[in-house]
Amino acid sequence: MDKNILKLSPLTESTYYILLSLVEPIHGYGIIKKVEVLTDKRLKLSAGTLYGAIKGLLNNKLIELICIEKQNKGKKMYQITTMGKKLLYYELNRLREMVNNGISETGDYYE
């Protein structure tokens, strides 16, 4: 496994959902709305949380700015990078392992 990926794991829940939202290009407000849909409104990102996370994701080359829509109030469009996808898949596998271990140890799945 890539040392950089291991160094960036584990992700916070907010960062995980931001990366997941960026599998297709989307702007900041779109990310907020998509995270709400994905989590059935359980997780609501504030603008400060979102843009702080975006700054870190850009610095770590996990996402990239793909365009600024001048005709649409300067909305910035982002998408996940190859490195970001590697980290997202690593996290998916890590979380799957945690869930499977929890189910096998407790013998049950609680809703």
N, C-alpha and C positions, 0 to 999 in steps of 0.2 A: 504494500500500500504506500502511496505517495506520502512522504513526511509532511508536506504542506497540508494535505487533507486531514491527517491525524491531528495536526497542530490546531486546526480550526474547529475540531469536533470536541464536545457536543455543541450543537446549535441551540440557541434559545428557541422557544416555541414561535415567537414572532419572526425571527430570522428564517426558520424552517418554512413557515408559510409564505413569507415574502419570496424566497427562492422558488418554492412550488408555484407561486402565482406567475413567475416570470418565465415559465417554460414557453410561453408565447409572448411576444412583445406587448407591453402595456405601460400606461403612464401611472404616476403616483396615486391619483384618486382611484383609478381602476384597480390598483393593488389593494387598497383599503376595502373596496367593495367586494373584490374576489375573495379575500380572506374571510370577510363576514359570511359570504355564501358557503365557502368550504367548511367553516366551523359552525354553521347554523347560528350565526350571530354570537357565539360564545366568546370569540376573540375579536375585539374592536381595536384596531390600531389608531393611535393618535397620529397627527401629522408629524409631531416631534419624534415619536418613536420610529415612524416610517423613514423619515429623511435622515435620521441618525444612523439607522441600519443601512440605508442605501449608501451613505458615505463610506461606511466600513466595507460593504460588499464591493463597491467600486475600487476602493484602495487595495483590497485583496484579490482583485481581478476575478471575482465570482459572478459579477454582472457587468454589463456594459451599457453605456448610453448610446442608443442607435440613431436618434434624431431629436430635434426640437421642432415642434410643429408651430411655426410662426403664425399661421392663419388660425390657430386654435389656442390663443392666449399663452403661447410659448410652452405648451405642455411638453415635458421631456418623456421620451419613450425609452424603456429599458428592456433588456432581455438577459437571460442567464447565459453564461459562457460555458465552454467545455469543462473548465475547472469547476465551475459552479455545479454543473450536472454531476460530476464525479463526487463532489461533496454531498449533494442531495441524495444520490444513490447509496453512498456510504451510510448516511444517516438513516435512510429507509431500512437498510439491512440491520443496522444497530438497533433501531426501535423494534423491528420485527423480532429480533433475537430476545429483546427484553420482554416483549409480550408473550412469546412462546415459552420462555423460562418461567414467567409468572403463572401462566396457565398450567404448565406441567408441575410446578411446585405446589400450587394451591388445589389442583385438580378441578378447577372450576373457572368459569368466566362470568364475572358480575357485570350487570348493566346498570 
